[in-house]
Structures are given as C-alpha cells and as structure tokens.
C-alpha cells in the first residue's frame, strides 16, 4: 500500500545514562551518557512507522542543508523522500534521560520559519496514493498554498488524515478525518472543560469550522471520540497499557487510521484499529523500541502476549511480585472472580494465561468453548484484579509460564505438587506454586448444562 506523508520533519535525539552523583558546581544530577539514539521526528516518524508496517512510505517535506540535516537524512534511509529546500535550520529536539527518567529537553533551530516553497516534484508525489497523512508540526509545509490546493482536490477521492498542530495551518476542507488530541481540540475550539463532554463539544465546533468529514479527538488512555456530521459522537475505548513515555502515540494513531481508511474501513472501525495500534505501540516500548529494532535486537513477541510480557517486565523493574494463573475461563462465573481476586492479592500484578479456542477444544471437546478467545480475554481484562491476559495454544501452560517467568503461579483447588508439572518449572527460577480456595458449587460445566436445559 502506497501511503504519502506530507509535512514537517525534525531530528529527535535521546541521550541516556546513569545519574549517581550531583554536580559540584550546582545541585543538579550529572548524567553519564552511555547511549545516544537519533531518529526522524514529525512527519519522518510517521513515514518510518508506515515503513515498519510493510507499506510503501513516501515522505513529502522540506530539508535544510546543514549538519543536522545530514543526520536526519541518514535516519530516513530506505524511505522515498521528495524534498524541497526549507530555507531554515533543521529543528533538533534532544531529551536527556537519567536512569530511564526524562530530566530535560532542549530545542535547537525551532524558531518559526518562513513558509517554504513547494516544488513540482513535491506536488506530483501526492498523486497515486492509497491514502495521505498531513503531519503538521508547525514548520510551515502545510501552510503552502499550492500544497493546500492540491490536497483539497485529492481529498475528494483519496482518504486524507490531517494531524494538526497548535502553531500550524488549519486543515483543508473535505479531508476524511482530523485528529487533534484533547488539549489541542479544546484550544482550537476555544472550549473549556475536561473529559468526554468537553471533547464532544470541541468536536462539534471543529466539524463546522474545518469542514472535514470527521473529527477524532484522541484522549490518551481514555480512548478517542469520533464525531461526524449528523451522527452522535462515538467513544472508542483504549486498551489498558502502562506506558510512561507517550511519545509517538499520535503518529502511530494517524498512520493506522490512514491505513484502515485506505482499506475501506468505516471511520469508527478505522478509529478502533488506530486506538488499539497506538496502545500496543506504547506497550511495546514506543519510539525507543523502534530504535532498538534498528540495532538488531530480538524482535517483539506476538501481540497476544505483548501486553502481558510488558506488565511482567515493568513490575519486576519496580521491585514488585509477578503473579500468574491460567485456565479456559469459558463462561466466567463468581468462582472464577473469587479465585482471580485472591490471586491478585498475592502480588503486584496478575497475568492470566488463557487457553486458546484450539486448546479448549482439545481439552473439552468440539462443543467447547462456548465463548471465543477474544471475548474471553476481553471479559478477563475488564476485571479490576486482572492486569493482562496471555493467550496460549498448547494443552498445558508451561510454555506461557516460561515466557512470563512469574514469581508466583496460582491454582484454584487442592493439588499435590506432583499433580502440577508447572510446579517443577516454576522452581527452576525460584518461583513458587500455590493454591487458593476453589468454590465447587460454581463451575462452567454446571452453567453450560443449565443453559442447555433452558436453551
């Protein structure tokens, strides 16, 4: 799929290291920098995300002729770049991290530049796209009148997703969707308030002002609000993730939204896909993980276990205890809820290893499961005592346990150690297997039989 990204680019840099002492001349930490990571930012990051997803990414932008631009071009290697002259220095944003914690960011070359010219090659590169993303970072590319006129024409036949900026130009009329975050939406619309009600009020104002076919207000861990003319606003919930650094989430959202629209998805379905994509992007480490992949580190594990593995890792890093349990959880009932709640009280996070549909059929016969694995995982995740779900396809959970390496493995009921092969596995890294009381009066088999009688 050919996706064109048009907008402003910048160079992002992260300086990371330990901070075990204070400076002798001021009460500030001394960061012993041991890692320097650079990456393309702004529209360049959007293009890089699309390329990582396997799409043909074309970047239409302007570039300077300075040292920072050389570093930026290196970070754009492998992406088709159609660039005119910027007439201004390359903006560089550098973050300093001490022991994983952001300490300071300093910006260079970020003064407001003049609106750059659009070359004939830049305009021609917009044609033939399956979708276009206008990534405005307030540097003037999307204020160019020739580019704007061409985008307005193309919006009639090509999905255009416009990611606005407080210092940027307004979207052209007719684009498929504009994607401000909540703070931006309130500022653009001059609406006061917080939360969903304020987002809906701002979206109504912006739909009328911008003339777009939809406004999608992203609200962080509260999901996104989708507004379209003549329809009630729809709130798309976000998967629960623990991500201290939200950098790049908006770019991931815009890229996934554009792909969904190019594939023919309705705006609400595309917004759901984009919300989930942004959440998993952050759960997998965000832009930092993208940089590590460039350094040939092991690839991320499949998405079904990504959230669970991230929860386990972060709990350990914080010095907490990782608790896990497993089962089919077909027809979730009160006995399950009590067992899970008891397990969660044993540590600082609870991860449920869930038998896949194929695994349940192998264990219980072709008539099971009654509820498919996606719905079972969603029901479990909705419980306040469950922090993450890991789906596995084997008949027993040993492989899933080995991936997680929890500190405590919990079973409901009375078992001897020899009855549980996972007990020996747990002890191999110093983990323990324990049981919690099981409630025999509640069982999935009895519920299924009762449903069959009334069915």
N, C-alpha and C positions, 0 to 999 in steps of 0.2 A: 504494500500500500504506500502510495507517494503522499507524504504529508509535508506541506510547506509551512515553515515557521518564519514569520516576518516580525522584526522588532529589534530592540536594543540588546547589545551584548556587553558583558563586563568580565573582568577576571576576578575570581574568588581565590583566596589563599587562606589556608589554615596552618598556623604554627602551634605545635603541640609538644608538651613535655611535662616533666615533674616540677613541683614547686615546694621544696622542702625548707626554704630559708627566706628571710626578709632582706631587702636591700639595706646596706649600711648607711646610705645617704637619704633614705625615705622609707616610711613604714608601708612598703608595697612588696608583694611577693616577687621573687626572682624566678623566672621560668627558664629552665634549662631545656631549650628547644632541641628535640631529637627527631622530630618528623615535620617535614614541610610538604603540604599537599596543595596542588593548584588544580583548578577546574574552570571550565567555561560557565559563566553565570548568566542570568537573564534568559534571553531567547536562546542562547547557546546551550543552557542546561536543558531546556525543553527539547531541543533537537537531539541532544545526547541521550535523553530518556527514550525518545522515539526510536533512535538507532538501536539502543539496548533491547528494545522490544521486538526488533527484527524488521522495522519499517524502513523505507527509503526516506530519509530526512533531508530536506533541502532548507538551508538557512539563508534568508534574505536579510541583509543587515548592512551596516557601515563599519569600517575599521580604520584605525589610525595607523600611522607609520612611525611607531616608537618601539622601545624595548618591550614594554608590557604587551603590545600587540603581537609581537613575535611569540611570547609565551602563550598568549591566548590562541593564536593560530595553531600552535602545537597541540593544545587541548581540544581543538576542533578537528583533529586529524581523522579522516575516514568519513566525515560529513561533507556533503556537497555545499559549498559556501559561495554564494553570489553576493559580493560586497562592493559597495561604492566607498568613496573617501568620506571620513567622518568630519574632518575639519576641527577636531578637538582631541585632547589626550584620551588614552584608554583609561576608563574608570577601573580602579583596583580597590577591592574591599578585603581587608585582612583581619581575620579573627585569631586571637591568641587564646589557647586553652591550656589550663594548668590542671593536670591530673583529671582530665575529662570535663572540667568545668570551664565554661567561657569566662574570660577575665575582661577582655576589652576588644573592641573592633575599631580600626582606624581606616578612613577612606582617603584615597588619593585620586585626583583628577575627576572629581564628581560634581564640579560646578556645572550649572545649566549651560549646555552648549547651544549653538545656533541650530536651526532646523537644517538637516543635511539634504543634499540633492539626491534624487532617485534616478539612477542610470537606466537606460533602456534595458539592459540585461536584468536588472532587479525587477522591473515591471514584467518582463517576459517570463521570468522564473515562476511567477504566480500562476500562470496558465497550466492547465492539465493536472491540477492537484485533486486528490480524493477528498482532502479537507485542508483548511488553512487555520493556523493558530496565530493570532495577532498578540504578541507578547510585549506589552508596553511597560517599559521601565523608566519612563520619564526622560529619555535622552533625545527625543525628537523625531525618531524614524517614522513613527506612526502619525506625526503631525504634518508630514509631507503631503501636499495637496494632490500630487499626481498618484502617489500610492493610495491615498484615501479614495480617490475617484475610482481607481481600478478595483479596489476591494469592495466598494459599494456595488459595482456591476457584477462582480463574481459572486457576491452574497446571494444573488438571485438563483444561482444554480449549484453552488458549492457550499457545504457546511463551513461557516466561519465562526470560530470560537475566539472571543475577544477577552483577554485577561487585562483589565485596566490598571492604571497606576494613578495615585493622587496627583502627581505632577505631570501626568500625560494628557493626551488628547482624548476627547470623548469618542466612543465607538461610532462607526459609520452606521447609518440606518440599515435595517434588514438583516443583520447578522443572526446566525442561529441561536447564539447564546452569549451573554456577557457574564463573567464570573468574578465579581468583586468578593473579597472577604467581608465579614460583618462590619469591621471598623471602617473599611473603605465605603461600603454601601451607605452607612449612616452619614458619613461625611459628604459623599456625592449628593445624597438626597436631602441633606440638612434635617435629619430626623434624630430626635433624642430617644434614649432608652437602651434597653439591653434585651438579649434573648430573641426568641422566635417572633414575638409580636412586633418588635422593632424591625426585625429583618423583613417581615411581611409588609410592613408599612413602607419601608425604604424601597422594596422591590416594586411596589405599586407606582411610586413616584418615578423610579428609574425606567420602568417599562414605557411610561408616557414620554419621558424626556429623551430617551435614546432611540425609540422606535425599533427595538430588537424583537425577535420572535420569542425570546425567553431571557429572564434574568435569574441566575443561580447564585444565591448568597451562600458562600461556604462559612461554616460556623465551628470549625475545629472539631473537637470530639463530640459536639452536638450534631454533626452531620451537615446537611445542606438543605436549603429551602429553594424549591423550584417554583418560579412564578411565570405564567404565560397569560397573554391577553384573554379575558373571558373565562378563565378557569380559576378554581380555588387554589391557593398555594399548597404545595405538597412538601412535607418534610421527609427527607431521606436520612434515616439514621446511619451513624458511622459505627463500624466495628470498634470494640474497645481495645485500645492498644496503649502501651506505656512507652511514650517516646519523648525524651527530654528535649530533643532538637527538632523543631518543626520545619527546618529549612528545606525547601524544595517541594513541600506538600502541595502548594498551589500549582506549581509547574506540572507535577505528576497528575493532578486532578484535570488540568486543562488538556494535557496530552491524551489521557484516557477518554475524556469526554469527546474530543475530536474524532478519535478512532471509532468510538461507539456510534457517533452520528454518521460517519463515513460508511459504516457497515449497515446503515439503515435502521438503527435502533431509535425508538421514540425518545423524546427529551428526558422523560422521567426514568426510563430504563438506562439510558446512557449516563444520567447523573448518578444512578445507583452503582453502576460499574465504576465510574470515576471515583466515587466516595470510597468504595472498597479498595480500589487500586492505590489511592493516596494513603489509606490506613496501613496497608501491607508494605508500602514503600517505607513509611516511617518505622514500622515494626521491624523491618529487616535492616535498619541502620541508616536509612535515608541517603543523603549525598555522600556520607562517609563510607557507606558500603559500596557505592559506585566506584569510589576512588580505590578501595581495596581490591575490587574485582579487576581493575586495570593492572594491579600488581601481581596477578596470577595467584591469588589466594584461593582456597577452596570455594566452590560455588555455594550459593544459598540452598538450603534444603527445600523440598517442595512446599507449596503454600499451605497444604493441610497441616503441616507441623510447624510452620514458621512462627506463628504467634506463641505457641506453647514453648518452643525452644528459646524464644526471646525472653519470655516471662521467667523461665528457669534460670537463664544466664543472669538476668538483672537481679533476681532475688539473691542468687549466690554472691554477686558482686557487692550487694548491700549487706552481706553478712547474715542473710536470712536462711530459713529452712524450707526446702522444696518438698512438698507432699504431693503424691500422685496416687490415683486409684484407677480402676478400669472396669469395663463391663459393656453389655449391649445397650442397656437403658432404653429398651423398647417399651413403650407405654410408661412414661415417667410417672412414678407414684410417690406417696408420702414416705414409704420405706426408703426409697432412693434419696429423697430430700433429707431425711434424718441422717442417713449414713454419710452423705456428702458434707452436711453441716458439721458432723462430728469429725470428719477427716480434716476439714479446713481448720478446725481449732488446734490441730497438732503442729501447725507451722505458719509460714508467712505467705504461702501461695498454694493453691490446689489446682493441679492439672489432671484432667480426666482423659484416660486413654480409652477411646471409643471403638468398638468393633465395627468395621465397615459392613455394608449390606451383604457383600460376598461372604465375609467371615461369619455373620449371623446365620446365613443360610446353611453354611457348612456345619454349624453347631446345632441348629434348632430345626432345620428342615426347610423345604421350599416355600412353606406358607409364611415364613418369617423373613425379615422383620415386618411388622405392621406399619411402622413409620420409617421412611427412608433416612439415610445417614445425615443428609444435610439438615433435615428438620430436627433430628435427634440432637445434633451438635448445636443447633440454634437454641433449642429448649434448654440444654445444659448451660450454655453460655449466658443465658438470661438469668440464671440463678445467682444471687449475690455471693454465694460461697464458692463459686467456680471462677477461676481466673483465666483458664484457657482449656481448649479441647484439642487432642491429638488423635486423628483417625488412623487406625492400622488395619491391614487386610489379613494378617495371619490369624490362625485359630487361637493362639495364645499371645500375651502382650510382651514377651521377653524382648523382642527387637525394639519395640517402642520404649520400654523401660531403659534399655541400653542407650538409646539416643538421648533420653532425658537425664539419666543417672540421678534420680531423686534421692533425697536423704531418707525419706520415709515412704514406704509403699503400704497402702491401706486396703484391707479386705473386710467385707461385712460378713460376720458369722463366726463360727467356731471351726478353726482349722489347726491341724498339727503341721509342724514345719515341713515334714516330708510330703504333705499334700500339695504344697505350693512350690513348683520348680523355680518360681521367681525369687523365692527367699534366698536360695544359694547365689543367684545372680546379684541380688542387692548387697549381700555380704561381701562380694568381691571388691567393692569400692568403699566399704564401711557403712553402707546403708542398712536400715532395719526394716523388717516387715512386721506389721502389727495388725490386729483386728479391732473392729468396733462392733458394738451390738447390732445384730440384724433383727428385723421385725418380721417374723414368718407369716403373720396374718396378712401382710401386704406382699403381693407378688404379681409379676407381669403375667404369668401363666393363668392365675385365677382371674385377673382382669380380662384377659383375652377370652377365656371361657364364658365369662359373664356377658361380654359384648356379643359373642356368637349366639347366646341364648336370646338376646333382645334384638339382634340384628336383622 
